[in-house]
Amino acid sequence: MNAALPQQARPAGVDTAATLLPVILCGGAGTRLWPVSREQHPKPFMQLADGQSLLQKAFARAAALPGVDQVLTVTNRDLLFKTKDEYARVNPEGKATAFILEPYGRNTAPALAAAALWAEQHVGPEVTLLVLAADHLIGDQAAFAEAVARARELAAEGRMVTFGIRPTAPETGYGYIEAEGHAVLRFVEKPQLEQAAEFVASGRYLWNSGMFCLRVDTALREFATHAPSVLESLHDCMGVSTQVAGGGVHQIELQAETFRYAPDISIDYALMENSHHVAVVPCDIGWSDIGSWTALSELQSADAQGNRVQGEALLHESSNCYVQSPQRVVGLVGVQDLIVVDTPDAVLVADRRRAQDVKQIAAQLKARGHEAYRLHREVHRPWGTYTVLEEGEHFKIKRIVVKPKRALSLQMHHHRSEHWIVVSGTARVVNGEQSMLVRTNESTYIPAGIRHRLENPGILDLVMIEVQSGAYLGEDDIVRFEDAYGRA
């Protein structure tokens, strides 16, 4: 293996052994929660009934733990600005944040290896990592903090610690851990229902939560012993990757060319099932991985007929149904055991007992190259959002919202022209050689082939209507010359 990454100087007198570094893994498409969860708006960004997303809850939960000075997140490059926006709403104390940006998914073991190498360089080898999924829900923060404290004690002994959830039902969607106290006897793959019932009845088995606690030096030791190819590939990748720091934020963007050599393998398969230094903390923390619409629906109370509704729905002689419809009225008549999820561009209707199979619809959309697999009608960008209102042959109409002090790239389109109408706010527009302010109820026209830029100089959102016309209107017809978000 190559030489170690150079150590960054750490302040004298800082007890890094007492430091806890949460590592939030924010990846995966969450296809069982389609049509709300999509590739560019995955499950961690789904809002719950209280208005917070799963990702926001994960960050707030981690940041509140004792000994946490900063939070490290491993996520996809395309989700960086969206993740920062989510964190800003639940980080009033301004906890430092760091990001490891993947060009594409490679499962959880490479993510952990990257986090351990980053922490060794920037914090110290004796620091304890708390590895958390971005899309899990934990209802009891006090019990969670107690479980983390016990896990840290075991991690200090050089153990890799996993959190085992005491099962409440014979769940077939989770892996299991057979344990005696803190000792792990074996890991078991997702069982059939009959075997799961036997596990629960025995009292010896725990649900495998997919959360871990271990010191940086322990992680590097175990990777070197059991998965050296993972460690070597991430070491090489990080050595040639771009790092940026400033304003309480540090980020490293993993180079795509070398990252592709990282094995696609989970932490469980790479380390936990092979190591002799594994421990488990049994706990009751109100945990759920929100792995299906059924699991999500059970977060809210049912009415007398067993129905649960988010949004506006009218149900007549229907029972045990879940409806999520935030924008349109949904009516159900004489049906039972249905899941109905309505979004502006897609509707899901499923048997509650088949909720795990929703991923098959997402898989079919992906195979067909359908945009409903990747994007919502409202698309998030680093500068704001756009929503496709209508499109037809040779035209497309969008609603564009630009955040205060944000700007789109200086760009040009080969095949389309654009007409911009300001609905609210003031736009600063570069249109060829001209630079101008376009105010509410004013407009400007951008011919094809002309360099242009849109900026919001104000302190409130800029809202515009954009009318595109031309022979080709695809989002890939963009040539960027300058871009504040690294896309040029």
N, C-alpha and C positions, 0 to 999 in steps of 0.2 A: 504494500500500500504506500502511497505517496506520503511525503512529509506532512506533519500536522499544519492546519491553517494557522497563520500568525495570530498570536494572542493580542487582544486589544487591552490597553492599560485600564485597570480598575482602581477606583479611589481607595487610598490607604485607609485602613481601619474599618472597612465595610465587611460585615460578617455575611458573606455570600452563602454560607451553609444554612443560614436562617431564611434565605430568600426562596420564595415559591414563584415559579414562572408558569402560569397557565398557558397551555398551547391549545388553541381552538382550531380543530380541523374542519374546514368549511368546504366540502366538496360533495360530489354526487348530484344526480339529477332529481332524486326523489320521485321516480316515475309512478309509484303507487299512489301519489297524491296529485296526479294530473287530473284536471286541466289547470289547477292553480299553480302547482309546481312545474316549472319548465327549465330547460337547460340554462337559459340566461336569467331565470328568476327561480332558482331552486328552492327546495323545501326550507332551508334556514331563514329565508326571507318572507315566508308566509306569516301573515299577521294572525294572532289569536283574537279571541273576543274582546280582550282588554286593550287592543290596539298595539301591543308590542309584538315584534317578530320573535321567532325562536332564537335567532342569532343575537338579538338584543338581550334576551333573557340569559343566554349563555355568557355573554360578556359581563353583564351586571353581576351575575352569580359569581363569576371568577374574580372580578375586580374587588368584590366585597370581602374576600378571604384574607385572613391575617398573613402578613409577609409578602403581599403582592405589590410590587412597584410598577410593573408593566405587564402587558398581555401580548403574547405572540400569536399571530394567526397565520395558518397555512391555507391558501386559497388559490383559485384560478386568477390569472392576470386580468381577465375581463371583468371580474367581480370586485376589483380593488376599490374603485370609487364608490360603488354601491355599499360596500362593507364599511368604508369610512363614514359615509352618511348615516348608516345605521348606528354605528358606535357613538357618533357625535351627539345623538339624542339621549343617550343613557350614560354619558361620561362627563357629568358636570364638574367633577374634580380634576379632569384633564389628565387621567392616568396615561402614562406613556404607552404607545402602541408600536408594534413591529410587525412586519408582514414578510412572509416568504411566498413568492408568487410563482405558481406552477403554470407552464404553458398548456398543459393538459393533465388529466388525472393519471396517477400511477399507484393508487391505493394508499393505505395508511402507513405501511412500513417505510417507504421512501420519505413520506411526509415527516415521520418521527425522526428518521436519520438526519434529514435536513435541519429540523428543529434542534436536535442535540448538537450538531456541528455548529450551528449558529450560536447557541447558548454557550458552548465551550469557548468560542472566540470572544463573545461580547459580554458575558456575565461570569462564567467560571465553571469548571468541571464538577464542583461540589453542589451546584444549584439543583434543586428538586424541580422536575417537570411534572405538571399535572395536565395530562392529555385528555381533552374533552371534545365531544362531538358538538357541532354547532346546531344540530337539529334535535337534540333531546330536551325533554322537559323534566325539571326536578321541582317538586312542590314544597319540599321542606328544607329551607335553607339552613336552619340550625342543625338538623340531622346530617345534612350534606357536609357542613363545616366540621362536625365531629368525625365523620368518616374520613375526611381528608386529613385531619390531624392524626388519626390512627395510621393512615396509609403513609404519612410522612415519617412516622416512627419506624415503620417496617422498611421504608425506602432508605432510611439512614443506615440500615444494616446491610445495604447492598442488594436488597430484593427488588424485583419488578412486581409491583402491586397492581392487582386488578380489583375492581369493585363488583361484588356479587350482590344482586338484588334478590331478597327473599321473595319467592314466587307467591302470587296470590291466586293463580289459576294455571291449569295445564296449557300454557301458551306454546304453540308450534312455530311461531315466528322468531323465536329467540334461540341462541345457543345456550347450553347449560354448563355449569361447573360443579363437579362433585368435590366436596370439601369436608374437612374436619377442622373446625376452628379456622385458623388462618392458613392451614396447609391445603394446597390444591392437589387433589388426587388425580383428576383428569378433566379434560375439556371434551364436551360432547356436542356434535353438530345438531342442528335443528331437528328435533325428533318428530315422529308421528304422534297423533293424539294419545293413543293408548300408552306409549312409552312416556310421554310427557306427564300423564296422570300418575304413572308409577313414580316418576321422579319427585313430583310434588308431595305425594303421599309418604315417601320415605323420609322426608325432612333433611336429606343429605345434599340436596342440589339447589343451586342458585342460578338465577338468570345471569348470563354474561352481558354486562352493560356496555362493554366496549370503551370504558374509561380506564385510565392507567395513571400510576404515580411511580416515578423512579428518578434517581439522580442522573445527571448528565453522564458522569463517568461510568455508571452502571449500564446505561443505554449503549454507550460506545463499546464497552467490554462485551456485552451480549451480542451486538451486531457483528463485532470482529470474530466472535466464536461461532455464531449460528447462521449469520447472513452476511458474510464479508462482501459479497457482490453488491448488496444494497449499499453498504457503507462506502465502498470504494467508488461506486458510480456517483453517489451524491457528493462525496469529497471532491472528485474531479469536476463535477458540474458546478459546485459552488465556487471553486477556485477560478473559474472563468466567467462567472455571472456578475452582473452589474449591481452594485450596492449604492444606495442613496440614503443620507441621514440629514435630519434637520427639523426644527420645530417640534421636538418631542416624538418624532416618527422616524423609524428606520425601516427600510425595505430592501429586499434583495430579489431581483427578478431572475429566476433560474433560466439558464440558456437552453433553448429548445433542442439544439443539436446534440448536446451531451446528456440532457435529461432523458432522452429517449432510451438510453442504455440502462436506466434504472428498472429493475425487475418489478413487475406488477404483482405485488403480494401484500397481504394484510399483516398487521402487527401480531395477530394471533398465530398465523401460520409461520411467520418468519422467526418469531422469538418465543412467545408465551408457551407454545406447545412443545418446544424443544429445550427450554432452559430448566436447570435444576435450582434456580434462584427465584422462584415465583411464589407469591403469597396473594391471599385474597382477603378483603375486608367485607364481611357480610353486612348488609345495611338495609334499612327501610327509609328511603328518602323521597318517596313519592315520585319515582322515576318512570318515565315512558319514553320510548324512542319515536312515538307518533308515526308508526310505520304504515298506517292505512287510514282511510276515511272513517272506518269503524272506530279506531283508536282516537282519532281527532274528535269525532262526535261525542264520545263518552266524557269529554272534558266539560260538557255543559249538562245541566239538569234536563230531564225529560218531562213532558207533560203527562197527563193521566193516560193517554193512549201510547205512551212511549216514543212520541215524536220529539225531535230536536230541530230547531229552526234558527238559522242565522240569516237575517235579511227579512224580506217580506214574502210570505207564502200563505196560501189558503188551502187547508186540508179538510176534506170531507170524507168521513167514514174510512179513514186511513190510519194505520198504526205502525209503530216501530220504524219510522222513516227519519232520515236526516236530509235536510234541505239547506244548502248554502246558496243564497241568491242576493248579493248586495245591491244590485242595480235594477233588476226586473222582478215583476210579480210572477210567482210560480204557483200553479194550482195542481193539487193531487186529489184524485177521486177514486175511492174504493181500492186502494193498493196497500200493500204491506211490505215491510222489510226492504225498502228502497233507499239508495243513496242518490241524491240529485244535486249536482253542483253546476251552477250556471255562471259562465263568464262571458264577456262581450263577444268572443269569437268562437266559443266551444261550450258544449253541454255534455255532462256525464250523467248517465242513468245506469245504475248498477244494483245488483242484488247484494244486500249487506253481507251475505255469506260468501260472496265472491270478491270481496274488497281487495284481496291480495292480487287479483288478476287484472286490476286496472293497468298495471305496468305493461300488459300485452297491447293495449290500445296505444300507449306511448311508443312502444317498440314498432308497431306498424306505421305510425306517423313518421318516425325516424327513418325507417326503411324506405318510405316513399319520398323522403326529403321535404316533408310538409313543414311549413313555418310554425304551425301550432305545436310542434314538438319543442322548438327553440324559444319562441318569443310570444309574449302577449301582444295584444293590439296596442297597449301602452308600453313603450320600450324605454328603458332607463339608459341614459348616457352620462358620462362624467359631468357634463354641463347642465343636465336637467332631464327632460323626458320629451318624447313625441308620441302622438297617438294618431293612427291612421283612421280618419273619419269616413272616407269613401275612396274607392279607386275603380277605374274602368280602363278601357282601351286607350292608351296614350295620356291618361291623366291620373293624378293622385292628390288627395287633399289631406293635409295633416294639421293637427293642433300641436304647436311647439311651445314648451315652457322652458325658459332659460333662468337658472338660479341667479341671484344677485352676485355681481362681480365675476361671473363666469362668461366664457366665450367659446364658440365653436372654432374649429381649425380654420386657417386660411386655406381655401380649397377651390376646386373647379370640377365641373361636370361636363363630360363630353357630349352626352346625349339628351340632356334635359335642361329646360329653362325653369325659373322659379319666380313666382309672384308672392311677395311677403306683405301681409296686412297686419299692422300692430293693433291688437285688441286691448291690451292693458300694459302700461309701462312705456318706457322709452328704449329704443334700440340704437346702438351705434353700429353702423353698417359700412363695411368696405365693399365697394362695388366697382371693380376695375381700378381706375386711377383715383376715384372719388372716395372720400370718407365723409359720412353725414350722420346726423341724428334723425331717426324716424320715430315720430311720436304717435300716441293713440289716435286711431282713425286715419292715419297716413299709411302710405304703402311705397314699395319700390319693386323694380323688376330686374331680375338677374338673368341675362341671356346665357345660353350654353357657351362654354368655352371661356367664360370670364372668371377671373379670380375674385373670390368674395369671402367675407367673414361677417358673422353675426355675434354681437356682444351685448351683454346687459350691464350698463354702467351704474344702474340704480341700486337701491336697497330693498326693493320688492321684486317679486317674480315678474319677468317679462313674458307676456302671453301673445302668441302670434298665430295666424292662419297662413299656411304655406300651400300654394297651389302649384303643383308640378305638371309640366306638359312636355312630351317628347316621345321619341321612338322607343326608348328604354328607360325604365324608372327604378331599376334595382338599386339596393343600397350599396352595392359594390362599385357603382359608377361615381367614385369619389377619388380625386387626386389631392392628397394633402401636402401642402408646402410648409406650413408651420403648425405645430400643435402642442399645447401645454400639457397634454396627457400622454405623450410618448408614442403617438400613433402615426406620426409623419413618416 
